[in-house]
Amino acid sequence: MASIIENLEGLERRFDILISSDQIQNEIEKRLRLLSKTTKLHGFRPGKIPLKMITQMYGTQVQQDVLNDAVHKEFRDVVKNHNLRVAGYPRFEVKSPNSEGFFSFSATFEVYPEIIIGDFSQQSLERPNVIVADADIDKTLEMVRKQHVVYKSVQRQAMKGDKVKFDYTGFIDGSEFAGGKGNDIQLVIGSGRFLKDFETALIGMEVGENKSFEVVFPEDYHGKDLAGKTATFEAKLKEIEEPELPPIDAGFAKELGIKDGDLNKLREGIQQDLEREVAKRIKSKVKEQVMQLLLDTAQLMAPTVLINQEAERLMQDAKNNLEARGMNANQIPLTSDSFKEKAEYRVKLGLILAELVKMHALKASPEQVRTIIEEVAQSYENPEQVIKWHYASSDRMQEAESLALEENVVSWVLSKINLVDKPSTFDDLMGIS
């Protein structure tokens, strides 16, 4: 039996559950008799253990199991009868004992919200329109050239951009400090591996020279024991190498995979790569705008239980990411509260997308899913193996299907709005300053 469903704050609901004591007792006795037939106990033949002994051994646990099963069954029945869509898991609480022969519980839970999709008929979005220019190809070639830099030894004062080898020892208040010493350290001056003042102090030094200089650690330095303190460093320069960039010639083209060394083919290949990246980035930019438009125009509440679950998941992902990078996540103060805003965004967006998929019967075709998986696989050395790896897991396939459905939602929204092309540059699109 259940009482009337109460509407609490927001999406929270509650109702009482009454379960007959006789019903519970009958089920307990039934399960105990079954246990007496199947339980094995030294000194007793199978099926001959006294029911009283079985009750002493398992009675408390059986009662808990029977009550738990009865409460959950009653909850499911009420939810089904009232056509409720429960979000997350219910919270059951024991109420005051009832003198009329009933066990009394309350069930508190949240339901999925009503979702009102916005009107897009008067909406417009901007789509970046980018043409890859010769200057973009030149800039990319220069970046690739710098990635193939070689260093050669020189006898002169160190300059910014040189690779130097040195020893150093740091002191605070006259004493060495942990992590403040190194031998045969190699550093490209200006790379930012060390504090800026430290790297700047190496400029002008010659091989064999010793130098003493002070460095002030910033107040927000990651090592709290050093933050804000002034350290004196003693450094000895042991080697200076200057960068030498390879010429952009046939040999350079061959090194980059152009067998005949044709520079025009090299530039064409770079242009194709940049155009693929441009198309990918434009698609992503448009999708971001569509998703924000859906959120801005829809009306809905997000179940707190789903936000909390998503925040916990995001926090765990962040910890796993830190651990994968060799950091101790336990030393970094991460709490689920710091992920609540992002979690609410994701939960609301997920509910809106699911509603649109249902309303307009949007489907992910096998061809779409295959294309998405192939696009992911192209960034790996052996694409075919990656494709097989995806198809071997239902979870990975579901991820690809979800992406396909998102693409279909984006296409549906774009068919309802005004999409305006906005001229842009490659650097602006890529966020290069």
C-alpha positions as CSV (number, residue, x, y, z in Angstrom):
1,M,0.0,0.0,0.0
2,A,1.2,3.5,-0.7
3,S,0.0,7.0,0.3
4,I,-0.4,10.0,-1.9
5,I,2.7,11.2,-3.7
6,E,4.0,14.5,-2.3
7,N,5.7,17.2,-4.4
8,L,8.7,18.5,-2.5
9,E,11.2,21.1,-3.6
10,G,12.1,21.2,-7.3
11,L,11.9,17.7,-8.8
12,E,11.9,15.8,-5.5
13,R,9.0,13.6,-4.7
14,R,8.0,11.4,-1.7
15,F,5.5,8.7,-0.8
16,D,5.0,6.3,2.1
17,I,5.1,2.6,1.8
18,L,3.2,0.3,4.2
19,I,4.0,-3.4,4.1
20,S,2.0,-6.0,6.1
21,S,3.9,-7.7,8.9
22,D,2.1,-10.9,8.1
23,Q,3.2,-10.7,4.5
24,I,6.8,-10.2,5.6
25,Q,6.7,-13.0,8.2
26,N,5.2,-15.5,5.7
27,E,8.0,-14.7,3.2
28,I,10.7,-15.0,6.0
29,E,9.4,-18.4,7.0
30,K,9.3,-19.5,3.4
31,R,12.9,-18.5,2.8
32,L,14.1,-20.1,6.1
33,R,12.5,-23.4,5.2
34,L,14.2,-23.3,1.8
35,L,17.5,-22.6,3.6
36,S,17.0,-25.6,5.9
37,K,16.8,-27.8,2.9
38,T,19.9,-26.5,1.1
39,T,22.2,-25.4,3.9
40,K,25.1,-27.8,4.7
41,L,26.3,-28.0,8.3
42,H,28.7,-30.5,9.9
43,G,26.9,-33.1,12.0
44,F,23.6,-32.8,10.1
45,R,22.3,-34.6,7.1
46,P,21.2,-32.4,4.2
47,G,17.7,-31.1,4.9
48,K,17.7,-32.2,8.5
49,I,19.0,-29.0,10.2
50,P,16.3,-27.9,12.7
51,L,14.4,-24.8,11.5
52,K,15.1,-23.1,14.9
53,M,18.8,-23.4,14.3
54,I,18.4,-22.0,10.8
55,T,16.5,-19.1,12.2
56,Q,19.2,-18.4,14.8
57,M,21.9,-18.5,12.1
58,Y,20.1,-16.6,9.3
59,G,16.9,-15.0,10.7
60,T,18.2,-11.4,10.9
61,Q,19.7,-11.4,7.5
62,V,16.7,-13.0,5.9
63,Q,14.4,-10.5,7.5
64,Q,16.5,-7.6,6.1
65,D,16.5,-9.2,2.7
66,V,12.8,-9.8,2.6
67,L,12.0,-6.2,3.8
68,N,14.5,-4.8,1.3
69,D,12.9,-6.8,-1.6
70,A,9.4,-5.9,-0.5
71,V,10.1,-2.2,-0.3
72,H,11.8,-2.1,-3.7
73,K,9.0,-4.0,-5.3
74,E,6.4,-1.7,-3.8
75,F,8.4,1.3,-5.0
76,R,8.6,-0.1,-8.5
77,D,4.8,-0.8,-8.6
78,V,3.9,2.7,-7.4
79,V,6.3,4.3,-9.9
80,K,4.8,2.2,-12.7
81,N,1.2,2.9,-11.7
82,H,1.8,6.7,-11.6
83,N,4.0,6.7,-14.8
84,L,6.9,8.4,-13.0
85,R,10.4,8.6,-14.5
86,V,12.8,8.3,-11.6
87,A,16.1,10.0,-11.9
88,G,18.9,8.3,-10.0
89,Y,18.2,6.2,-7.0
90,P,15.5,6.6,-4.3
91,R,16.3,7.1,-0.6
92,F,14.3,4.9,1.8
93,E,13.8,5.8,5.4
94,V,12.2,3.7,8.2
95,K,9.2,5.6,9.8
96,S,7.9,5.2,13.3
97,P,6.6,1.7,14.1
98,N,3.0,1.2,13.2
99,S,0.8,-0.4,15.8
100,E,-1.6,-1.8,13.1
101,G,0.7,-4.6,12.0
102,F,2.6,-2.8,9.2
103,F,6.2,-1.9,8.4
104,S,6.3,1.8,7.4
105,F,8.8,3.4,5.1
106,S,9.1,6.7,3.2
107,A,10.6,6.8,-0.3
108,T,12.2,10.1,-1.5
109,F,13.4,10.5,-5.0
110,E,13.7,12.9,-8.0
111,V,11.9,12.6,-11.3
112,Y,13.1,13.7,-14.7
113,P,11.9,17.2,-15.6
114,E,9.5,18.4,-18.2
115,I,11.6,19.8,-21.1
116,I,10.3,22.6,-23.2
117,I,12.4,23.0,-26.4
118,G,13.0,26.6,-27.5
119,D,11.8,28.2,-30.8
120,F,14.7,28.5,-33.3
121,S,12.9,30.1,-36.1
122,Q,14.3,33.6,-35.4
123,Q,17.7,32.5,-34.3
124,S,21.0,32.8,-36.3
125,L,24.5,31.6,-35.8
126,E,27.9,32.5,-37.3
127,R,30.0,29.9,-39.2
128,P,33.7,30.9,-39.6
129,N,34.7,31.0,-43.3
130,V,38.4,30.3,-43.6
131,I,40.6,30.0,-46.7
132,V,44.0,28.5,-46.2
133,A,46.5,31.1,-47.6
134,D,50.1,30.7,-48.7
135,A,51.1,32.6,-45.5
136,D,49.5,29.8,-43.4
137,I,51.5,27.2,-45.3
138,D,54.7,29.2,-44.9
139,K,54.1,29.5,-41.1
140,T,53.4,25.8,-40.8
141,L,56.6,25.0,-42.8
142,E,58.5,27.2,-40.4
143,M,57.0,25.4,-37.4
144,V,58.0,22.0,-38.9
145,R,61.4,23.4,-39.6
146,K,61.9,24.4,-36.0
147,Q,60.9,20.9,-34.9
148,H,63.8,19.5,-36.9
149,V,66.4,22.0,-35.4
150,V,69.9,20.7,-34.7
151,Y,72.4,22.3,-32.3
152,K,76.1,22.8,-32.9
153,S,78.8,23.7,-30.3
154,V,80.0,27.3,-30.3
155,Q,82.6,29.3,-28.3
156,R,80.9,32.6,-27.4
157,Q,78.6,34.1,-24.8
158,A,75.3,32.3,-24.3
159,M,72.2,33.9,-26.1
160,K,68.5,33.3,-25.9
161,G,67.6,30.3,-28.0
162,D,70.9,28.5,-27.3
163,K,71.0,25.1,-25.7
164,V,73.3,25.2,-22.7
165,K,74.6,22.6,-20.3
166,F,75.3,23.6,-16.7
167,D,75.6,22.7,-13.0
168,Y,73.8,24.7,-10.3
169,T,73.2,24.8,-6.6
170,G,70.6,27.0,-4.8
171,F,70.7,28.4,-1.3
172,I,68.1,30.0,0.9
173,D,69.4,31.8,4.0
174,G,72.8,30.2,3.3
175,S,71.5,26.6,3.2
176,E,70.9,24.3,0.3
177,F,67.2,23.4,-0.2
178,A,65.5,20.3,-1.6
179,G,65.3,20.3,-5.4
180,G,67.7,23.2,-5.7
181,K,70.7,21.4,-7.2
182,G,71.4,19.8,-10.6
183,N,74.4,18.6,-12.6
184,D,74.7,18.5,-16.4
185,I,71.4,20.1,-16.9
186,Q,70.5,20.9,-20.5
187,L,68.2,23.8,-21.2
188,V,67.2,25.9,-24.2
189,I,67.4,29.5,-22.9
190,G,63.9,31.1,-23.1
191,S,62.0,27.8,-23.2
192,G,60.4,28.4,-19.8
193,R,61.6,25.2,-18.2
194,F,63.1,27.2,-15.4
195,L,62.0,30.5,-13.8
196,K,62.4,33.4,-16.2
197,D,64.9,35.2,-14.0
198,F,67.0,32.0,-13.8
199,E,67.1,31.5,-17.5
200,T,67.9,35.2,-18.1
201,A,70.8,35.1,-15.7
202,L,72.5,32.5,-18.0
203,I,72.6,34.9,-21.0
204,G,76.0,36.3,-21.5
205,M,77.9,33.5,-19.7
206,E,80.8,31.7,-21.4
207,V,81.9,28.1,-21.2
208,G,83.7,27.5,-17.9
209,E,82.3,30.6,-16.2
210,N,80.9,30.6,-12.7
211,K,78.1,33.0,-11.8
212,S,76.1,33.8,-8.7
213,F,72.7,35.4,-9.0
214,E,69.4,35.8,-7.0
215,V,66.0,34.5,-8.0
216,V,62.7,35.4,-6.3
217,F,60.2,32.5,-6.4
218,P,56.7,33.8,-7.2
219,E,54.0,33.8,-4.5
220,D,51.9,31.2,-6.4
221,Y,54.9,28.9,-6.9
222,H,53.8,25.2,-6.9
223,G,56.3,24.4,-4.2
224,K,54.8,26.0,-1.1
225,D,58.0,25.9,0.9
226,L,59.7,28.1,-1.8
227,A,56.8,30.4,-2.7
228,G,57.7,34.1,-2.2
229,K,61.3,33.3,-1.1
230,T,64.6,34.6,-2.5
231,A,67.2,32.1,-3.5
232,T,70.9,32.6,-4.4
233,F,72.1,30.3,-7.2
234,E,75.6,29.4,-8.1
235,A,75.9,28.1,-11.7
236,K,78.7,26.8,-13.8
237,L,78.3,26.9,-17.6
238,K,79.8,23.8,-19.3
239,E,78.6,23.9,-22.9
240,I,76.9,26.2,-25.4
241,E,75.2,25.1,-28.6
242,E,73.4,27.3,-31.1
243,P,70.4,26.2,-33.1
244,E,70.7,25.5,-36.8
245,L,67.5,25.2,-38.8
246,P,67.5,22.9,-41.8
247,P,67.1,24.6,-45.2
248,I,63.7,24.0,-46.9
249,D,65.0,22.0,-49.9
250,A,64.5,18.7,-51.5
251,G,66.3,16.9,-48.7
252,F,64.0,18.4,-46.2
253,A,60.9,17.4,-48.3
254,K,62.3,13.8,-48.5
255,E,62.7,13.7,-44.7
256,L,59.0,14.6,-44.4
257,G,58.0,11.7,-46.6
258,I,58.0,13.3,-50.1
259,K,60.0,10.6,-51.9
260,D,61.0,12.7,-55.0
261,G,61.7,15.8,-52.8
262,D,59.2,18.0,-54.7
263,L,58.6,21.1,-52.6
264,N,55.3,21.8,-54.4
265,K,54.0,18.4,-53.3
266,L,55.2,19.2,-49.7
267,R,53.2,22.4,-49.7
268,E,50.2,20.7,-51.2
269,G,50.3,18.1,-48.5
270,I,50.5,20.7,-45.8
271,Q,47.6,22.6,-47.4
272,Q,45.4,19.5,-47.4
273,D,46.3,18.9,-43.7
274,L,45.4,22.5,-42.8
275,E,42.1,22.3,-44.7
276,R,41.2,19.1,-42.9
277,E,41.9,20.8,-39.6
278,V,40.0,23.9,-40.6
279,A,36.9,21.8,-41.5
280,K,37.2,19.9,-38.3
281,R,37.5,23.2,-36.2
282,I,34.6,24.9,-38.0
283,K,32.4,21.9,-37.4
284,S,33.4,22.0,-33.7
285,K,32.8,25.8,-33.4
286,V,29.3,25.5,-35.0
287,K,28.5,22.5,-32.7
288,E,29.5,24.5,-29.6
289,Q,27.1,27.3,-30.7
290,V,24.3,25.0,-31.4
291,M,24.7,23.3,-28.0
292,Q,24.7,26.7,-26.2
293,L,21.6,27.8,-28.2
294,L,19.8,24.7,-27.1
295,L,20.6,25.4,-23.4
296,D,19.8,29.1,-23.7
297,T,16.4,28.5,-25.3
298,A,15.2,25.4,-23.5
299,Q,13.3,25.4,-20.2
300,L,14.1,22.6,-17.7
301,M,15.4,21.8,-14.3
302,A,18.3,19.4,-13.8
303,P,17.8,16.6,-11.2
304,T,20.2,17.2,-8.3
305,V,21.0,13.5,-8.1
306,L,22.2,13.5,-11.7
307,I,24.3,16.6,-11.2
308,N,26.0,15.1,-8.2
309,Q,26.7,11.8,-10.0
310,E,28.2,13.7,-13.0
311,A,30.3,15.9,-10.7
312,E,31.7,12.8,-9.0
313,R,32.5,11.3,-12.4
314,L,34.2,14.5,-13.6
315,M,36.2,14.7,-10.4
316,Q,37.3,11.0,-10.8
317,D,38.3,11.7,-14.5
318,A,40.4,14.6,-13.4
319,K,42.1,12.5,-10.7
320,N,42.8,9.7,-13.2
321,N,44.2,12.3,-15.6
322,L,46.6,13.6,-13.0
323,E,47.7,10.1,-12.1
324,A,48.3,9.3,-15.7
325,R,50.6,12.3,-15.9
326,G,52.6,11.0,-12.9
327,M,51.1,13.3,-10.3
328,N,49.7,12.3,-6.9
329,A,46.0,13.3,-7.1
330,N,45.6,12.9,-3.3
331,Q,47.9,15.9,-2.8
332,I,45.7,18.1,-4.9
333,P,42.5,19.4,-3.3
334,L,39.9,18.2,-5.7
335,T,36.2,18.1,-4.6
336,S,33.1,17.3,-6.6
337,D,31.7,20.8,-5.7
338,S,34.2,22.4,-8.0
339,F,32.7,20.4,-10.9
340,K,29.1,21.2,-10.2
341,E,28.7,23.9,-12.7
342,K,30.1,21.9,-15.5
343,A,28.1,18.9,-14.4
344,E,24.9,20.8,-14.5
345,Y,25.7,22.0,-18.0
346,R,26.3,18.4,-19.2
347,V,23.2,17.0,-17.5
348,K,20.9,19.7,-18.9
349,L,22.4,19.3,-22.4
350,G,22.1,15.5,-22.2
351,L,18.4,15.8,-21.3
352,I,17.7,18.3,-24.1
353,L,19.5,16.1,-26.7
354,A,17.7,13.0,-25.6
355,E,14.3,14.8,-25.8
356,L,15.1,16.0,-29.4
357,V,16.2,12.6,-30.4
358,K,12.9,11.2,-29.1
359,M,10.7,14.0,-30.5
360,H,12.0,13.8,-34.0
361,A,13.0,10.1,-34.1
362,L,16.6,10.9,-34.9
363,K,18.6,7.7,-35.6
364,A,22.3,7.0,-35.9
365,S,22.9,5.0,-39.1
366,P,25.6,2.3,-39.2
367,E,27.3,4.4,-41.9
368,Q,27.5,7.4,-39.7
369,V,28.9,5.4,-36.8
370,R,31.5,3.8,-39.1
371,T,32.6,7.3,-40.4
372,I,33.1,8.6,-36.9
373,I,35.1,5.6,-35.8
374,E,37.3,5.8,-39.0
375,E,37.9,9.5,-38.3
376,V,39.2,8.7,-34.8
377,A,41.3,5.8,-36.2
378,Q,43.1,8.0,-38.7
379,S,45.2,9.6,-36.0
380,Y,46.7,6.2,-35.1
381,E,49.5,4.3,-36.7
382,N,47.3,1.2,-37.5
383,P,43.8,2.5,-38.2
384,E,42.3,-0.9,-39.0
385,Q,43.2,-2.3,-35.5
386,V,41.6,0.8,-33.9
387,I,38.5,0.3,-35.9
388,K,38.3,-3.4,-34.8
389,W,39.0,-2.3,-31.2
390,H,35.9,0.0,-31.3
391,Y,33.6,-2.7,-32.8
392,A,34.7,-5.2,-30.2
393,S,33.2,-3.2,-27.3
394,S,29.5,-2.3,-26.9
395,D,30.5,0.7,-24.7
396,R,32.8,2.1,-27.3
397,M,30.2,1.6,-30.0
398,Q,27.7,3.4,-27.8
399,E,30.0,6.3,-27.5
400,A,30.3,6.5,-31.3
401,E,26.5,6.2,-31.7
402,S,26.0,9.0,-29.2
403,L,28.4,11.2,-31.3
404,A,26.4,10.4,-34.4
405,L,23.1,11.3,-32.7
406,E,24.7,14.6,-31.6
407,E,25.6,15.3,-35.2
408,N,22.0,14.6,-36.2
409,V,20.7,17.0,-33.6
410,V,23.1,19.7,-34.8
411,S,21.9,19.1,-38.4
412,W,18.3,19.3,-37.3
413,V,18.9,22.6,-35.5
414,L,20.9,24.1,-38.4
415,S,17.9,23.3,-40.7
416,K,15.7,25.5,-38.5
417,I,18.0,28.6,-38.1
418,N,19.8,31.1,-40.2
419,L,23.5,30.2,-40.5
420,V,25.7,33.2,-41.5
421,D,29.2,32.7,-42.9
422,K,31.7,35.0,-41.3
423,P,35.1,35.6,-42.9
424,S,37.9,34.6,-40.6
425,T,41.6,33.8,-40.7
426,F,43.3,30.5,-40.0
427,D,45.0,31.9,-36.9
428,D,41.8,33.3,-35.5
429,L,40.0,30.0,-36.0
430,M,42.8,28.1,-34.3
431,G,43.1,30.6,-31.5
432,I,46.7,31.5,-32.4
433,S,47.7,34.9,-31.2
